Amino acid sequence: MEWYIKKFEDLTNTELFEIYKLRSEVFIVEQNCPYNDVDEKDKIAFHIYSKDYENDNIISYGRIFLENDYAHIGRVIVNKDFRSKGLGRELLKKLIYVSNDKFANKDIFIEAQARLQKFYEEFNFKAISETFLLDGIPHIEMILKNK
């Protein structure tokens, strides 16, 4: 497995296609949540992803962008065939590292699915909101303090 960190304009057409394909497979189809996944934030984000050596497909992904004085992590995803292998933890570690590298000393914000709150707490994220529905799925706002 190899990790990649790219700005939007540095992604190849194939990489962008694979990112959007994975995001739609999980966020829209698997989670049965029709929403507009592709947004303007993709253009300003750093895209962090890993590829499987066997088939060269993207198997994990997340994006980071600066918004409201926070490093905002979003679209955190692992291909269903690679879950329960620690890849989610590895991805989040990479996202935090890249966030601190690109946006030094900025607190990290995430709108996490509520069912994953304990997972993010393992990385010292703290809840800063009550649970709320986002596109029909319970979410919670969380912050990782860096100051």
N, C-alpha and C positions, 0 to 999 in steps of 0.2 A: 504494500500500500504506500502511496506517495501523496504528500500534502501539497496543495497549491494555494497561493494567495494572489488574487488578481483584482485590479480595478475593472469596472464594467467595460471600458474601451479596450482592455487587453484580453478579454475573453474571445475565444474563437467562436464562430457560428455553431460548431458542434458542441462546444462546452456549454454555451448559453442554452442550446436546445436540450442538452442532457439535464441541466439544472432545472429548467422549466418543466421538463418531463417528470423528474423525480418529485418536485414540489407539487405538481398537479396530481400525480399518482397517490401521494400520501395525504396532502392537505384537502384536496377536493374529492377524490374518488374514495380512498380508504376511510377517511373521516366523514364522508358524506356531507361535505360543507361547501356548497356553492358560493364562492366569493371571488373577487378579482385579485388573484395572487400577484400578478404582474403589476408593479406600480413604479412611480417615479423614483422611489428610494433605491431601486436597483441601479440607477444611473450614478448615484453618489456613493454607493457602498463598496467596501472591500468584500470580495467573495472568497470564502475559505471552503475548500472542499478536498475530499480524498477520492482517489481512484483505486479500484481493484486491479491488481496486476494481471489476473487471468483474462478478464474481458475488457479492461480499460474503461469500464463504466464508472460514473460518479456514484459513490456509495454513501457519502455523508456530505453535509453542506450546512453552512450558516453564513449570514452576512452581518457586517458591522458598518454603521455610519454614525456621523455626528449629528445630534438633534437636541435642541434645547439644553445645550451645555452638558449633555450626557453622551457617552459612547453607547449606542443602541444596538444590542444583539437581537437578531430576528431570524425567522425562517429556519430554525435549528431542526435538522432532519437527518435520519439514518434510514437507508433502504431496509425494508422489512426483512430481507434475507440476511442482513448483517446485524440485527438487533440481538441483545443479550450476549454480546461478545466484548463489551467494554468500549465499543467504538463511540458511543454517545459521550462517555466521560472523556475520552481522548479528544473528541471534537470540541467539547466545552473548554477543556484546558487550552487547546489551540486558539479558540475564539478569545478567551481572556488574555492570553499572551499577545495576540495580534492587536487586540484592543488597547492594551497597555503600551505596546510599541508605537502604534499609529496615533493614539490619542492619550498621551502620557498624562497621568494624574486626573483623568476624567473618571467620575463614577460611572459604572456600567449599569444600564437599565435594560430590563427585559419584561415583556408581557408574556408570562409563562402560562401554559395550560395548567390549570389548578391541580390536576392529577400528578403533575411533575414538580410540585412545590418542594417536596422533600429532597428530590434529586438536586435541585438548584441550591437548596440550603446546605448540602454537602460541600458546596464550593463557596460558602459564606454569603450567599445572596440572602437578603432579608425582605420579607413581605412589607410593602408600603401601602397596600390597598386591601379592601375587602374583595371577595370573589365577585366577578362580574361576567356577563355574557359578552363574548366577542364572536360575531358570526355564528351564534348559537352554541358556542363551546365555552364552558367555564374557564376563566383566566384570572390571573392575579398579577399585579405589578410588583416587581422586585428590583432591588438595588444591591449592587456590590460596591461598597465604599472603597475608594482609592486615595482618599485624602486624609 
